[in-house]
Amino acid sequence: MNCRRYRACLMGVIAVALVCGLFFCIRQGKENKIPSEGTLVERQWQDEGVQWA
């Protein structure tokens, strides 16, 4: 391959890697997002009968 084809191929690989990395970061951000509204969690202790709200 000549220099021009090599450079074009390298830039294509870098562009694909950047796009894949961007999608990965967006997906991870949505999975690890803290809920905007509070979530009520209730736990019951069977031995002591204590409830957590």
Buried (B, 14 or more C-beta within 10 A) or exposed (E): EEEEEEEEEEEEEEEEEEEEEEEEEEEEEEEEEEEEEEEEEEEEEEEEEEEEE
